[in-house]
Amino acid sequence: MEGVIVNFRRAKHRQKKRQMVIRVKSVNTKEEAQKMIGKKVTWKSTTGKEIKGEVTNTHGNKGVLRVQFEKGLPGQSIGGKVSVE
């Protein structure tokens, strides 16, 4: 499956560097998103670098996923594609 990085997970004054919010096209409800918890996520840069993560929870009521990566992703990754397995 393919997803798109929406943003860093953040609050009013802070952002979590290793956690990203991801939207998957085929997931539209919170119940469908809960079935995705535990799946592996991979982001690939244009230079071939891979950073792996895992879906930890849902984010909101519209089926958006919260993913924790092993390293922080760069800001240029926002709007980029990830693969969800």
Sequence and secondary structure as in RCSB ss.txt:
>XXXX:A:sequence
MEGVIVNFRRAKHRQKKRQMVIRVKSVNTKEEAQKMIGKKVTWKSTTGKEIKGEVTNTHGNKGVLRVQFEKGLPG
QSIGGKVSVE
>XXXX:A:secstr
 EEEEEEEEE SS EEEEEEEEEETT  SHHHHHTTTT EEEEE TTS EEEEEEEEEETTTTEEEEEESS   G
GGTT EEEE 
